[in-house]
Structure formats: C-alpha cells, structure tokens
C-alpha cells in the first residue's frame, strides 16, 4: 500500500468563518493556524499548502485573559540604537485588534515560504460583516466555545 501524498493539483480548499467574539486571543489564533495548515484533514501533508481559507469576524471583541492587557507589550526593534518600540496590548487591542490577531496567527505557522503563503489565506475583520459572501463560507465552531 502506498502512502498518500497531497500536491497542489489535488488539494481541495474550502472557506470557513470563525466568530472571534469573547474568544481568548491565543486559543483563537491556534485554531485558525490549525485550519490554515490543514491539520484537520485526513489528507494532511507537511510540505504542501493543503489548508483552507479562514475568515475571522469580530476581531475587536477578542479578549485577553488575566492581566495581559496591562502587563503584555508588543515589541519591535528597528535595529538602530534606541529603536525599540513598545505598545501595550490594551492600546493595541483597542486600535489594531486585527493586527494583534494576525501576529499571533503568523507566530503559529511554519517559519518558511510555505508559512508565509499560508498566512495569505486568512482574512480578519473587526466587525461582523465580511466581503467573501460569494465564496459561500461554512461556519466553523471552535472547540470549547462558550
């Protein structure tokens, strides 16, 4: 018996909608990364983009548990002396919740060209409306959702 190996020609991709309202940031990001990677399929192949497309709505209602809103900082460094920029997650979630979620999702994908390609298959919207109605997305229920 031969082992099945997926390739770009025989991968079928679907569209899924995930509602991020009242979901913890990390748990939502790990579920989205799981779908983008294709690990929910029986035909998962590590070196092929066999994942699906994901639409995340209500990213402005994603929550952080504990004291992370005040104690956690998003840091980036330009490489120059004094070039460290820090943004408190309280401010980031209020102004750029879609960017915070995207950074969390990208951190859970492979760090190579395949991971960068998978990251293009996610759409994040702050509100409840999205523009991908023509793709007829299915609703994905999160594990342990309230």
N, C-alpha and C positions, 0 to 999 in steps of 0.2 A: 504494500500500500504506500502510495506516495504522499508526502506532506503537502498540504495546500499552501501555496504562497500567492498572496494577492499582488496585483500590479495595477498600474494606473488605468489600464483598459477595462478591467473587470470589477472596479470598485464602484458601488452604488452609494451615492450620498443623499442624505435627507436633511431637511431643515427642522430644527426644534426651537421652541420658545420656552424660556425659563423666566419665571417671575421672581425677581430678587427682593421683593418687599419682605421685611422682617427676617431676612436670612443673614447669618454671620458671613462676613467677607471671605474668610478662608475656606469655609465649607462650600460656599457657592463657587468660588474660584476652582477648587479641586474637582468639583462635579463637572464644571464646564471644560476643564482641561482633560478630564476623563473622556468626555464625548468627542472633543476635538481630536484627541489621539486615536480614537476608535476602539478603545479597550472594552467597550460594551458589546462589541460584535464578536461572533464566533470566528470570523474571518480575519481577526487582528493580525497584522504583520508589522513588526517593529520598524522596518526600513521603508515603509510605504505610507503615504498620507491616506489612510483608509477611514479617517474620522468624518464626522458630519458637520454641517453648518449649525451655529448656535446664535440665537437672538436673545439677548438679556434685556428685559424691560424693568423699569422701576429701580434703576441703579442708585437713585438718590435716596431710596428707602432701605438700602443695605445697612446693617448695623455692625458695630464692633463691640465685642463683649468686654467685660471688666473695665479697667482703667485705660484701655488702649487709645481712646480718643484724646486723652491729655498726655499720656506718657510715651506714646509711639510717635516717631518722627520719620518722615520721608526725606532721605538724604541723597544729594547728588553732588558730585565733585567735578569741577571743570579741569583739574589738573594743574592749575596755577596756585600760587601762594595766596591763601585767603579765599580760595574759590569754592569753599564748602557751603552749600545752600541747604537749609533745613526748613521743612514745612511741617507743622503739627498736623496730625491726621484729623483733628477736629475741623481745622480750616480746609484741609484738602477734601474731606467728605462733604463739606457744605458747598464748596465751589466746583470741585472737579471729581465727583464720585465715579464717573466713567473712567477717568484716567487711573484712579486708585485701583479699581477692579481690573482694568486691563494689565496693570503692572503685576498684580497678584496672579493673574492667569498666565502671563508670559513667564513668570518665575517657576511655574509648574510644568512647563513644556520643555522638550529637549533643547539644549543649547547648541544648535547647529542649523543648517539651512532648512532641514525638514521642520524643525520647531518654528522657525520664522515664517515658513509657508503655512503652517497650521494656525498661527496667530492671525492670519488674514481672514480666516473663516469664521470669525466672531464679530457680531455687531452689538454694540451696547448703547442703550437709550436711557435717558434719565426719566422719562415719563412712561406712561402706559401704552403709548401708540408707537408702532414701528412701520417702516416703509416696505417690508418684504411680504406683503399680503399675497402677491402674485405667486410666490413660491409655495403657498399652502403649507405653512409650517405646522407641525404637530406640537401639542403641549407636553412638556417633559416635567414630571413631578419629581421633586427632589426627595432623596432618601431621608427619612426623619423630619419631613417638613411639618410645620405646625398648622 
